[in-house]
Amino acid sequence: MKRKVLLGAILWTLLITLGHVQLNVGWARLADEMRILVGGERQELVVGFLPVT
């Protein structure tokens, strides 16, 4: 019984995580973030510019 509950909880967590990535993050962005996280490439720094007159 405990094994069944544990397996169900793991499966539910995996399902929710995959749904979140699909709907909110996107697979391409997740792949880019993982590549940056493991050190494959550096993250691009975007600096805003506000002209002062």
C-alpha positions, 0 to 999 in steps of 0.5 A: 500500500505504501509503495502504491501511494509513493508511486502515485505521488511521484507520478502526480508530481511528474505530471504536474511538472511536465504540464507546467513546463508545457503551458508556462515555460516552454521546452526551448526555454527550459533547454536553454536554461539547463544548458546555462545551468550546467555550464555549456554556455554563458547567459546573455546579459541584456542591459536597458538604455534610457537616453537622458536629455 
